[in-house]
């Protein structure tokens, strides 16, 4: 397959925006969900110097199969088998219990292809940035702390993928932990 061109990336953005159009992030401002995939593509391009259109398209589309009615067949039809394969590798099986899905991310992270590792890595960075700047309104401090530690477990399996992004993750992780208010003992 020939590399995706700018029009293909715009089609990926349009596809993701259409499929996420009714979704909002869980923070207090309930920003449109599409801001999240855009943040991933921007981090890849701006912070990591990634210009691989397959990776950038997969970043834009990374949650469409997991969180919308879009299918991997749809992605393959519109964006080709390489993009669909990367998205497949970063898509959780929502039929499994949450704890199983989270453990699978840890267990499988080291076995992802290099392109999927980049998408997974920036996904964790963006999620921690959002958790620090606008945490979900119903998340306790303990849940936020647990998410930070779990994200680090996933990223630790991705080490050796991209030094700059790994450093950014480490800084983001430390900032997220430092920003957590102290837990209040239940009495």
Buried (B, 14 or more C-beta within 10 A) or exposed (E): EEEBEEEBBEBBBEBBBEBBEEBEBBBEEEBBBBBBBBBBBBBBBEBBEBEBBBBBBBBBBBBBBBBBEBEBEBBBEBBBEBBBBBBBBBBBEEEEEEEEBBBEBBEBBBEBEEBBBBBBBBBBBBBBBBBBEBBBEEBEEEEBBEBBEBBBBBBEBBBEBBEEBBEBBEEBBEBBBEBBEEEEEEE
